[in-house]
């Protein structure tokens, strides 16, 4: 069964959302452009802006994806606590920064694993922590520190319901 996407029509001035089946091209675009779509979602582009964003947001907020993000974050935290060296082909994390942000990272992990609805923007921000080589997990001169980035991701996990 094809995925359902909920979109805001481009020509609509009203706050109307439309549901329809996702096209093959949109599903493929969401899969192939996952990293770029994550950047857009993390920046605050609403998922209903485009079908590919809606599909990617749905994938990010899925329980399996959230568990995978939580496992990866836990592995980073565990490696820092044990003083493990990165494996071959892995980029070293900033161990001292990870340890300093341990409380925030643990709260982020707990929220990712908790049942209930989460906002895709927070999942995208958590994923960006892990994959952005110029981010605070790997790069000392990043725009903000790891604890603040983890706290931001946690805050963005809370869905903003506008009824």
C-alpha positions in Angstrom: 0.0 0.0 0.0 1.4 3.4 -1.0 2.1 5.9 1.8 -0.2 8.7 2.5 1.1 12.3 2.4 -0.5 15.3 3.9 0.3 18.5 2.1 -0.5 22.2 2.2 -1.5 23.1 -1.4 0.9 25.7 -2.9 -1.9 27.9 -4.2 -3.9 27.9 -1.0 -4.0 31.0 1.2 -6.1 29.0 3.8 -4.8 26.7 6.4 -6.0 23.7 4.5 -4.2 20.3 4.4 -4.9 17.7 1.7 -4.2 14.0 2.0 -3.3 11.8 -1.0 -1.3 8.8 -1.9 2.4 9.3 -2.4 3.8 8.8 -5.9 6.7 6.5 -6.7 8.9 9.4 -7.6 8.2 11.1 -4.3 8.9 8.0 -2.3 12.2 7.5 -4.2 13.1 11.2 -3.7 12.5 10.9 0.1 14.7 7.9 0.3 17.6 9.2 -1.9 17.5 12.7 -0.5 17.2 11.7 3.2 20.2 13.7 4.4 19.2 16.9 2.6 15.6 16.5 3.8 16.8 16.0 7.3 18.7 19.3 7.1 15.5 21.1 5.9 13.4 19.5 8.6 16.0 20.4 11.3 15.9 24.0 10.1 12.2 24.1 10.6 10.7 23.6 7.1 7.2 22.2 7.8 6.8 18.6 6.6 3.6 19.4 4.8 5.5 21.8 2.4 6.4 19.0 0.0 5.6 15.4 -0.4 9.2 14.3 0.0 9.4 16.2 3.3 6.2 14.6 4.6 7.4 11.1 3.7 10.8 11.7 5.3 9.2 13.2 8.4 7.0 10.1 8.7 10.1 7.9 8.5 12.0 9.9 11.1 9.2 9.8 13.6 8.7 6.1 13.2 9.4 3.9 16.2 12.2 1.9 14.5 14.0 5.0 13.3 13.7 6.6 16.8 15.1 3.4 18.4 18.0 3.4 15.9 18.8 7.0 16.7 18.7 6.3 20.5 21.0 3.3 20.1 23.5 5.3 18.1 23.5 8.1 20.7 23.8 5.5 23.5 26.8 4.0 21.7 28.5 7.4 21.5 27.9 8.0 25.2 29.0 4.5 26.2 32.2 4.8 24.1 33.0 8.1 25.7 32.5 6.7 29.2 34.7 3.7 28.5 37.3 5.7 26.7 37.0 3.6 23.6 38.9 4.6 20.5 37.1 4.9 17.2 37.1 1.9 15.0 38.7 1.9 11.6 37.0 4.4 9.3 35.1 6.1 12.2 35.5 9.7 13.1 36.5 10.3 16.7 33.9 12.1 18.9 34.9 14.8 21.3 35.0 12.6 24.4 35.2 15.5 27.0 32.2 17.2 25.3 30.2 14.0 25.2 30.8 13.4 28.9 29.9 17.0 29.7 26.6 16.6 27.8 25.8 13.2 29.2 22.7 14.3 31.1 21.2 16.0 28.0 22.1 13.1 25.8 20.5 10.7 28.2 17.3 12.7 28.3 17.3 12.8 24.5 17.7 9.1 24.4 14.9 8.5 26.9 12.5 10.7 24.9 13.4 9.0 21.6 12.6 5.6 23.3 9.4 6.8 25.0 6.1 5.9 23.5 3.9 8.6 21.9 4.1 11.1 19.2 7.3 13.1 18.5 7.9 15.9 16.0 10.1 15.0 13.0 12.1 18.2 13.5 13.5 16.9 16.8 14.3 13.5 15.2 16.1 15.3 12.4 18.1 17.4 14.8 19.1 14.2 16.7 20.2 12.6 13.5 22.1 15.7 12.5 24.0 15.4 15.8 25.2 12.0 14.7 26.0 12.6 11.0 27.2 16.2 10.8 31.0 16.0 10.8 31.1 19.8 11.4 28.7 19.5 14.3 29.4 19.7 18.1 29.8 15.9 18.4 32.9 15.9 16.2 34.1 19.5 15.7 35.4 21.6 18.6 34.7 24.9 16.8 31.0 24.1 16.0 28.5 26.9 16.2 27.1 25.6 19.5 28.1 23.1 22.1 26.9 19.5 22.3 24.8 20.0 25.5 22.9 22.9 23.9 22.4 21.0 20.6 21.1 17.9 22.5 18.8 20.1 24.6 17.5 21.8 21.4 16.8 18.4 19.8 15.0 17.3 22.9 12.8 20.4 22.9 12.0 20.0 19.2 10.8 16.5 19.8 7.7 17.8 21.5 4.9 18.2 18.9 3.4 21.6 18.4 -0.3 21.0 18.0 -2.0 24.0 16.5 -5.7 23.4 16.8 
